[in-house]
Amino acid sequence: MRSHLPLHTPRGIGLLGAASLLLLAACGGSDPGGGTKTLYVNAATASDGSRDGTWIVVEVREGSSDGAIVDDAVVTVTDDEGNARRLNFSGVSIGNFAAGVYADTDFDFKGGTRLEVERGSDHLFAYLEHPGITTITQPIANTTFRRTEHEALRIEWKDARGRSARFVHIKLDRADYERTLENDPGFHEVEVNRLKPGANETLHVERYNEIQLAGGVTGSRFRATTVHRIDFDVE
């Protein structure tokens, strides 16, 4: 049984809160966590299945989504195997303009990520279960789809862990076609009259889970995405 508890119990959570988190962890799945509700945190992680195509970024602001950038927080992420990494801050400041995020790249995309953010008395923690790595199985890359032989282009994908994602976003570049689906049906059909003949149509399938971070201010969220892209021809 894996635990989604923080590496240490954040200040102010108390024994009752810790016990509640332990019960949630035993059930598996994502946990919106808790915290002081004083920081705005916008976190995202994504992977195409390769280490160099895997990244995480965390934006931290004071009080709201347009609050001052926080550049002195301790931001830690921990995978399901207990491997913890502290994220480094990278930012820019020009006059009254400031921007920046805590980030990391080139790591293994495990089953989920535990996020902890601390800055003085402010803190936040949560756990997000990732979708598994996405693979498009239909159409097949570098083949030709003939519109006269089909009523629709059937797009199919699979999850490396057999999981379902909360949302799926599908995009065809040349056809200028986009759809967002809920509850991950595993397939989608596009009418042939939406397709444009030509070489190198690019299909993108992005599958993601997202939670609202209970320990942050309104709008704080954490999203995990897996992506796959293929090229094929249309006649």
C-alpha positions in Angstrom: 0.0 0.0 0.0 1.5 3.3 -1.0 1.1 6.4 1.1 0.4 9.8 -0.3 1.2 11.6 2.9 3.8 14.4 2.7 7.4 13.5 3.7 6.7 15.4 6.9 3.4 16.5 8.3 3.0 20.2 7.4 2.5 22.7 10.2 -1.1 23.1 11.3 -2.5 19.9 9.9 -2.9 18.2 13.3 -3.3 14.6 14.2 -6.9 14.4 12.9 -5.9 15.8 9.6 -3.0 13.4 9.3 -5.3 10.5 10.1 -7.7 11.6 7.4 -5.0 11.8 4.9 -3.8 8.3 5.8 -7.3 6.9 5.1 -7.4 8.7 1.7 -4.0 7.3 0.8 -5.2 3.8 1.6 -7.9 4.2 -1.0 -5.5 5.2 -3.8 -6.2 7.9 -6.4 -5.6 11.6 -6.2 -5.8 13.7 -3.0 -6.4 17.4 -3.1 -4.5 17.7 0.1 -4.6 20.7 2.3 -2.6 23.7 3.5 -3.0 27.3 4.7 -4.9 28.6 1.7 -2.6 31.5 1.4 -0.6 30.6 -1.8 -1.7 30.4 -5.4 -0.1 27.3 -6.9 -0.4 26.3 -10.6 1.4 23.0 -11.2 1.7 20.9 -14.3 3.7 17.8 -15.3 3.7 16.0 -18.6 5.4 13.2 -20.5 5.7 11.6 -24.0 7.1 8.5 -22.5 10.8 9.5 -22.7 12.9 11.0 -19.9 13.9 14.0 -22.0 10.2 14.5 -22.9 9.1 14.6 -19.3 8.9 17.8 -17.2 7.2 19.5 -14.3 6.6 23.2 -13.6 5.1 24.9 -10.5 4.1 28.5 -10.4 3.7 30.0 -6.9 2.2 33.4 -6.1 1.1 35.3 -3.1 -2.6 35.3 -2.3 -4.1 35.1 -5.9 -3.4 34.3 -9.5 -2.2 37.8 -10.1 -0.3 38.1 -6.8 3.5 38.6 -6.6 5.7 35.8 -7.8 7.1 33.8 -4.9 10.8 32.9 -5.6 11.9 31.7 -2.1 9.5 28.8 -1.5 10.7 25.2 -1.0 8.9 23.1 -3.6 9.4 19.4 -3.4 7.9 16.6 -5.6 8.0 12.9 -4.7 7.2 9.9 -6.9 5.4 6.7 -5.9 8.7 5.1 -5.1 9.6 7.7 -2.6 12.2 9.6 -4.7 12.0 13.2 -3.7 13.4 16.2 -5.7 13.5 19.8 -4.8 12.7 22.0 -7.7 14.8 25.0 -8.6 13.4 28.4 -9.3 14.0 30.2 -12.6 12.7 33.6 -13.3 13.0 37.0 -14.9 12.3 40.5 -13.6 12.2 43.7 -15.8 11.0 46.8 -14.1 7.6 46.1 -12.5 7.3 42.8 -14.5 8.3 39.5 -12.9 7.7 35.9 -13.9 9.1 32.6 -12.9 8.5 28.9 -12.1 10.0 26.0 -10.2 10.9 23.3 -12.7 12.6 20.1 -13.5 13.1 17.9 -16.6 14.5 14.6 -17.7 13.1 12.1 -15.1 11.0 9.0 -15.1 7.2 9.6 -15.2 5.9 7.4 -12.4 2.4 6.6 -11.3 1.8 9.8 -9.5 3.4 12.9 -7.9 3.2 14.2 -4.3 3.6 18.0 -4.3 4.7 20.1 -1.3 5.1 23.9 -1.2 6.4 25.7 1.8 7.3 29.3 2.4 7.6 30.5 5.9 4.3 29.8 7.6 2.5 29.2 4.2 2.3 25.6 3.0 0.4 23.4 0.6 0.5 19.6 -0.1 -1.4 17.3 -2.5 -1.1 14.1 -4.5 -2.0 13.6 -8.2 -2.4 10.3 -9.9 -1.0 10.4 -13.4 -2.6 8.7 -16.4 -0.3 6.1 -17.9 1.8 6.8 -21.0 -0.4 7.3 -24.1 0.1 5.4 -27.3 -2.0 6.0 -30.4 -2.9 2.6 -32.0 -5.2 3.8 -34.8 -4.4 5.2 -37.3 -1.0 3.7 -37.7 1.9 6.2 -38.1 3.3 6.8 -41.6 0.4 5.1 -43.4 -2.2 6.5 -45.8 -5.9 7.0 -44.8 -8.1 7.0 -47.9 -11.3 9.0 -47.5 -13.2 7.1 -50.2 -12.9 3.9 -48.3 -14.2 5.1 -44.9 -17.1 7.1 -43.5 -15.0 8.3 -40.6 -11.4 8.3 -39.3 -11.4 6.2 -36.2 -8.8 7.3 -33.6 -7.8 4.8 -30.9 -5.3 4.9 -28.1 -4.2 2.9 -25.1 -2.8 3.6 -21.6 0.4 1.8 -20.6 -1.0 1.1 -17.1 -4.5 0.4 -18.2 -5.8 3.5 -16.6 -8.4 6.0 -17.7 -7.8 9.7 -17.7 -10.3 12.4 -16.7 -10.0 14.3 -20.0 -8.7 13.6 -23.5 -7.8 16.3 -26.0 -7.6 15.4 -29.7 -6.1 17.6 -32.4 -5.5 17.2 -36.1 -3.3 20.0 -37.5 -4.1 20.2 -41.2 -7.8 19.5 -40.6 -7.9 22.3 -38.0 -9.9 19.9 -35.8 -9.9 19.8 -32.0 -12.1 18.0 -29.4 -11.9 17.6 -25.7 -13.6 14.4 -24.3 -14.4 13.4 -20.7 -13.9 10.1 -19.0 -11.5 8.7 -21.7 -13.6 6.5 -24.0 -10.5 5.1 -25.7 -11.6 6.1 -29.2 -13.0 9.0 -31.2 -14.3 9.2 -34.8 -13.8 12.2 -37.1 -16.1 12.5 -40.2 -14.1 12.2 -43.4 -15.3 15.5 -44.8 -13.4 17.2 -41.9 -10.1 15.9 -43.2 -7.9 17.6 -45.8 -6.0 15.6 -48.4 -2.3 15.8 -48.3 0.9 14.5 -46.7 1.9 14.8 -43.1 -1.4 15.2 -41.2 -0.4 15.3 -37.6 -2.5 13.8 -34.9 -2.1 14.7 -31.2 -3.7 12.9 -28.3 -3.3 14.4 -24.9 -4.8 12.7 -21.8 -4.8 14.4 -18.5 -5.9 14.3 -14.9 -6.4 17.5 -12.9 -7.3 18.4 -9.3 -8.1 21.7 -7.6 -5.6 22.2 -4.7 -7.5 22.4 -1.5 -4.6 24.0 0.4 -4.2 26.9 -2.0 -6.3 30.0 -2.8 -9.1 29.8 -5.4 -7.9 28.6 -8.8 -4.9 26.6 -7.5 -4.6 23.4 -9.5 -2.3 20.5 -10.5 -2.5 18.8 -13.9 -0.7 15.6 -15.2 -0.7 14.9 -18.9 0.6 12.2 -21.2 1.0 12.9 -24.9 1.5 11.1 -28.1 1.8 12.4 -31.7 1.9 10.7 -35.0 2.0 11.7 -38.7 0.0 10.1 -41.5 -1.2 10.9 -45.0 -4.7 11.6 -46.2 -6.0 10.9 -49.7 
